[in-house]
């Protein structure tokens, strides 16, 4: 889904900071690229805390990196994190180093 957004949006839109919502349960998405994290959360109010919201990256990510990011969000949710507009989950740059 990330690659689809990257292809459809192009570099200018990605650099503008578009976000996507990914369901923690199955890794799927509603296919919408949001202008902000807050807009993504607002559009997913019925499922807001069961989604991970992240900025669409300019560089391509492979299946292993996508799995690492989704796993990170799932562990945070299992530890009590509930997404809201005021608090964003920060993904460390080193997260996918073990998946290379």
KOLMI-343827 format. One record per residue: x, y, z of N, C-alpha, C in turn; residue number from 0; residue in one letter. Coordinates in nm, 4 decimals, m for minus. Layout:
residues N
> n.x,n.y,n.z,ca.x,ca.y,ca.z,c.x,c.y,c.z,resi,resn
> X,Y,Z,X,Y,Z,X,Y,Z,NUM,A $
...
end
This chain:
residues 100
> n.x,n.y,n.z,ca.x,ca.y,ca.z,c.x,c.y,c.z,resi,resn
> 0.0820,m0.1189,0.0000,0.0000,0.0000,0.0000,0.0868,0.1259,0.0000,0,X $
> 0.1993,0.1202,0.0688,0.2888,0.2359,0.0717,0.3372,0.2672,m0.0686,1,X $
> 0.3805,0.1648,m0.1426,0.4308,0.1855,m0.2785,0.3228,0.2437,m0.3686,2,X $
> 0.1990,0.2021,m0.3489,0.0885,0.2563,m0.4278,0.0733,0.4060,m0.4027,3,X $
> 0.0775,0.4450,m0.2759,0.0706,0.5875,m0.2431,0.1882,0.6634,m0.3041,4,X $
> 0.3076,0.6068,m0.2949,0.4259,0.6729,m0.3481,0.4143,0.6945,m0.4981,5,X $
> 0.3632,0.5971,m0.5680,0.3480,0.6071,m0.7131,0.2382,0.7064,m0.7500,6,X $
> 0.1258,0.6979,m0.6813,0.0120,0.7839,m0.7145,0.0367,0.9304,m0.6773,7,X $
> 0.1056,0.9536,m0.5670,0.1237,1.0904,m0.5211,0.2369,1.1633,m0.5916,8,X $
> 0.3461,1.0986,m0.6138,0.4626,1.1653,m0.6691,0.5422,1.2343,m0.5598,9,X $
> 0.6627,1.2740,m0.5934,0.7561,1.3291,m0.4949,0.7073,1.4568,m0.4286,10,X $
> 0.6464,1.5477,m0.5046,0.6018,1.6754,m0.4470,0.4999,1.6547,m0.3358,11,X $
> 0.4036,1.5675,m0.3584,0.3013,1.5415,m0.2570,0.3597,1.4690,m0.1358,12,X $
> 0.4504,1.3774,m0.1597,0.5133,1.3055,m0.0488,0.5956,1.4013,0.0354,13,X $
> 0.6723,1.4878,m0.0307,0.7536,1.5854,0.0418,0.6677,1.6862,0.1178,14,X $
> 0.5426,1.7025,0.0766,0.4500,1.7917,0.1483,0.4065,1.7301,0.2811,15,X $
> 0.4350,1.6003,0.3009,0.4071,1.5366,0.4298,0.2719,1.4701,0.4389,16,X $
> 0.2399,1.3831,0.3450,0.1125,1.3114,0.3467,0.1215,1.1912,0.4405,17,X $
> 0.0083,1.1545,0.4992,0.0001,1.0444,0.5956,m0.0943,0.9367,0.5474,18,X $
> m0.0751,0.8170,0.6016,m0.1679,0.7070,0.5759,m0.2021,0.6378,0.7077,19,X $
> m0.3174,0.5736,0.7094,m0.3619,0.4967,0.8256,m0.3524,0.3489,0.7895,20,X $
> m0.2895,0.2715,0.8776,m0.2739,0.1280,0.8551,m0.3398,0.0538,0.9713,21,X $
> m0.4302,m0.0377,0.9381,m0.4974,m0.1162,1.0411,m0.3990,m0.2113,1.1076,22,X $
> m0.3985,m0.2127,1.2398,m0.3059,m0.2986,1.3128,m0.3421,m0.4457,1.2999,23,X $
> m0.4685,m0.4755,1.2846,m0.5124,m0.6142,1.2793,m0.4646,m0.6897,1.1567,24,X $
> m0.4754,m0.6262,1.0387,m0.4417,m0.6980,0.9160,m0.3399,m0.6258,0.8276,25,X $
> m0.2946,m0.5075,0.8685,m0.1965,m0.4333,0.7899,m0.2549,m0.3650,0.6684,26,X $
> m0.3869,m0.3696,0.6537,m0.4522,m0.3059,0.5399,m0.4706,m0.1565,0.5613,27,X $
> m0.5181,m0.0916,0.4584,m0.5392,0.0519,0.4619,m0.6667,0.0852,0.3858,28,X $
> m0.7222,0.2030,0.4132,m0.8400,0.2455,0.3382,m0.8005,0.3111,0.2057,29,X $
> m0.6709,0.3231,0.1784,m0.6237,0.3750,0.0512,m0.6215,0.5262,0.0400,30,X $
> m0.6481,0.5955,0.1498,m0.6524,0.7413,0.1475,m0.5180,0.7979,0.1922,31,X $
> m0.4688,0.8971,0.1194,m0.3490,0.9718,0.1608,m0.3988,1.1027,0.2222,32,X $
> m0.3699,1.1228,0.3500,m0.4217,1.2378,0.4235,m0.3215,1.3526,0.4244,33,X $
> m0.3743,1.4741,0.4341,m0.2896,1.5934,0.4393,m0.2153,1.6055,0.5710,34,X $
> m0.2672,1.5425,0.6763,m0.2030,1.5511,0.8079,m0.2368,1.4273,0.8895,35,X $
> m0.1605,1.4074,0.9933,m0.1863,1.2967,1.0863,m0.3205,1.3158,1.1546,36,X $
> m0.3493,1.4405,1.1909,m0.4762,1.4717,1.2568,m0.5948,1.4374,1.1675,37,X $
> m0.5832,1.4660,1.0378,m0.6908,1.4332,0.9437,m0.7092,1.2828,0.9324,38,X $
> m0.5995,1.2085,0.9355,m0.6083,1.0626,0.9290,m0.6801,1.0069,1.0516,39,X $
> m0.6464,1.0587,1.1688,m0.7113,1.0135,1.2923,m0.8590,1.0501,1.2907,40,X $
> m0.8906,1.1725,1.2493,m1.0300,1.2181,1.2465,m1.1144,1.1341,1.1513,41,X $
> m1.0573,1.0934,1.0389,m1.1323,1.0148,0.9410,m1.1514,0.8704,0.9856,42,X $
> m1.0746,0.8278,1.0826,m1.0829,0.6903,1.1321,m1.1310,0.6870,1.2770,43,X $
> m1.2230,0.7745,1.3126,m1.2669,0.7862,1.4516,m1.3258,0.6572,1.5065,44,X $
> m1.3905,0.5774,1.4241,m1.4473,0.4512,1.4724,m1.3399,0.3468,1.4995,45,X $
> m1.2220,0.3676,1.4427,m1.1147,0.2688,1.4538,m0.9811,0.3366,1.4841,46,X $
> m0.9860,0.4583,1.5383,m0.8662,0.5414,1.5509,m0.7538,0.4751,1.6288,47,X $
> m0.7853,0.4096,1.7384,m0.6784,0.3531,1.8209,m0.6319,0.2172,1.7707,48,X $
> m0.6953,0.1641,1.6705,m0.6520,0.0362,1.6143,m0.5836,0.0542,1.4796,49,X $
> m0.5388,0.1763,1.4551,m0.4632,0.2074,1.3341,m0.3303,0.2682,1.3733,50,X $
> m0.2330,0.2509,1.2872,m0.1069,0.3214,1.3003,m0.1049,0.4303,1.1950,51,X $
> m0.0588,0.5476,1.2296,m0.0582,0.6609,1.1385,0.0856,0.7022,1.1151,52,X $
> 0.1296,0.6970,0.9914,0.2665,0.7386,0.9664,0.2769,0.8137,0.8352,53,X $
> 0.3791,0.8968,0.8308,0.4039,0.9779,0.7129,0.4566,0.8889,0.6013,54,X $
> 0.4031,0.9082,0.4830,0.4445,0.8300,0.3678,0.5884,0.8688,0.3328,55,X $
> 0.6795,0.7718,0.3333,0.8206,0.8048,0.3086,0.8498,0.8245,0.1604,56,X $
> 0.9497,0.9028,0.1322,0.9921,0.9242,m0.0056,1.0637,0.8004,m0.0596,57,X $
> 1.1433,0.7369,0.0250,1.2159,0.6178,m0.0191,1.1247,0.4954,m0.0110,58,X $
> 1.1517,0.4018,m0.0977,1.0742,0.2773,m0.0985,1.1094,0.1939,0.0240,59,X $
> 1.0102,0.1252,0.0772,1.0359,0.0321,0.1861,0.9915,m0.1063,0.1401,60,X $
> 1.0659,m0.2054,0.1812,1.0352,m0.3415,0.1421,0.9423,m0.4077,0.2426,61,X $
> 0.9045,m0.5315,0.2148,0.8147,m0.6048,0.3043,0.8700,m0.6203,0.4458,62,X $
> 1.0010,m0.6404,0.4581,1.0598,m0.6576,0.5909,1.0500,m0.5289,0.6724,63,X $
> 1.0756,m0.4155,0.6086,1.0653,m0.2876,0.6788,0.9204,m0.2567,0.7157,64,X $
> 0.8298,m0.2857,0.6239,0.6877,m0.2629,0.6521,0.6417,m0.3501,0.7694,65,X $
> 0.6875,m0.4756,0.7711,0.6529,m0.5648,0.8813,0.7087,m0.5124,1.0139,66,X $
> 0.8323,m0.4612,1.0114,0.8942,m0.4079,1.1330,0.8155,m0.2887,1.1865,67,X $
> 0.7734,m0.2000,1.0978,0.6960,m0.0821,1.1397,0.5615,m0.1246,1.1966,68,X $
> 0.4922,m0.2143,1.1280,0.3623,m0.2620,1.1763,0.3778,m0.3327,1.3111,69,X $
> 0.4803,m0.4130,1.3258,0.5052,m0.4819,1.4534,0.5307,m0.3825,1.5655,70,X $
> 0.6029,m0.2765,1.5352,0.6319,m0.1718,1.6340,0.5017,m0.1069,1.6819,71,X $
> 0.4142,m0.0718,1.5875,0.2843,m0.0141,1.6235,0.2005,m0.1128,1.7049,72,X $
> 0.2011,m0.2398,1.6673,0.1236,m0.3401,1.7407,0.1731,m0.3548,1.8840,73,X $
> 0.3058,m0.3566,1.9029,0.3612,m0.3675,2.0388,0.3258,m0.2454,2.1217,74,X $
> 0.3294,m0.1287,2.0593,0.2925,m0.0062,2.1309,0.1450,m0.0110,2.1718,75,X $
> 0.0586,m0.0579,2.0816,m0.0837,m0.0696,2.1136,m0.1043,m0.1694,2.2279,76,X $
> m0.0374,m0.2836,2.2196,m0.0494,m0.3850,2.3244,0.0016,m0.3345,2.4590,77,X $
> 0.0917,m0.2349,2.4559,0.1458,m0.1759,2.5788,0.0620,m0.0596,2.6305,78,X $
> m0.0476,m0.0298,2.5625,m0.1381,0.0734,2.6116,m0.1467,0.2001,2.5296,79,X $
> m0.0675,0.2137,2.4223,m0.0744,0.3342,2.3404,m0.2087,0.3436,2.2703,80,X $
> m0.2685,0.4596,2.2771,m0.3897,0.4876,2.2012,m0.3638,0.6174,2.1258,81,X $
> m0.3757,0.6127,1.9939,m0.3440,0.7283,1.9100,m0.4397,0.8437,1.9364,82,X $
> m0.3847,0.9627,1.9414,m0.4647,1.0839,1.9470,m0.3853,1.1939,1.8779,83,X $
> m0.4521,1.3015,1.8367,m0.3823,1.4065,1.7609,m0.2676,1.4732,1.8369,84,X $
> m0.2705,1.4711,1.9684,m0.1694,1.5419,2.0468,m0.0427,1.4611,2.0709,85,X $
> m0.0478,1.3302,2.0507,0.0674,1.2455,2.0823,0.0944,1.1485,1.9680,86,X $
> 0.2098,1.1605,1.9079,0.2464,1.0741,1.7962,0.3495,0.9712,1.8399,87,X $
> 0.3355,0.8515,1.7890,0.4345,0.7470,1.8119,0.5546,0.7760,1.7231,88,X $
> 0.6706,0.7837,1.7825,0.7921,0.8108,1.7071,0.8592,0.6779,1.6734,89,X $
> 0.8873,0.6565,1.5478,0.9506,0.5330,1.5034,1.1007,0.5580,1.4931,90,X $
> 1.1813,0.4841,1.5683,1.3267,0.5059,1.5634,1.3849,0.4682,1.4278,91,X $
> 1.4857,0.5420,1.3844,1.5521,0.5134,1.2566,1.6135,0.3762,1.2536,92,X $
> 1.6550,0.3250,1.3679,1.7227,0.1967,1.3740,1.6251,0.0779,1.3776,93,X $
> 1.4975,0.1032,1.3687,1.3971,m0.0021,1.3836,1.4185,m0.1177,1.2865,94,X $
> 1.4484,m0.0873,1.1635,1.4556,m0.1941,1.0625,1.5969,m0.2463,1.0389,95,X $
> 1.6932,m0.2031,1.1191,1.8316,m0.2489,1.0974,1.8454,m0.4002,1.1040,96,X $
> 1.7723,m0.4652,1.1915,1.7809,m0.6099,1.2037,1.7102,m0.6845,1.0932,97,X $
> 1.6384,m0.6126,1.0079,1.5607,m0.6755,0.9022,1.6266,m0.6632,0.7661,98,X $
> 1.7477,m0.6106,0.7590,1.8141,m0.5873,0.6291,1.8469,m0.7160,0.5598,99,X $
end
